Amino acid sequence: MTVRRLTVIPKPGPDSGRLVLNVGEGGLKGDGPLDLLCGVCDQVLAAGVPDDQLHNLRAALERKLLSQGGVGVSGPKEELILKCPSCGAYNEVRGGSDPAKGGF
């Protein structure tokens, strides 16, 4: 299992175009090799993320929101913010594969 500590950012404004997901106590779960941790308290925010699907995580969550009557999100499609249920920190997830640009 690979563990990645996410980068903490300030709370995004309402017009930022970023998709913020309030992660529940159990976090997101999958069957892949990557665990994403809060950059402040090390709470597991997403366990078992398939590394080859990380770039699709934001799009899948946005589709789910739209199917539930939510509003579409404009802005950088590689950016997803996970709000930690333990400490309230905003953790940035980027879907690219280049670690120098925040990807995995």
SULVENTA-V604414 format. One record per backbone hydrogen bond with DSSP energy under -1.0 kcal/mol. CO is the residue of the C=O (numbers start at 1). NH is the residue of the N-H. If there is no record, write none. Layout:
co	nh
CO	NH
CO	NH
This chain:
co	nh
2	35
4	37
7	92
13	16
19	81
21	83
24	27
28	47
33	2
34	49
35	4
36	45
36	46
37	6
38	42
43	38
45	28
46	36
47	30
48	32
49	34
50	53
53	56
54	57
56	60
57	61
58	62
59	63
60	64
61	65
62	66
63	67
64	68
65	70
66	69
76	79
78	95
80	93
81	21
82	91
83	23
84	88
89	84
90	9
91	82
93	80
96	104
98	101
98	103
99	102
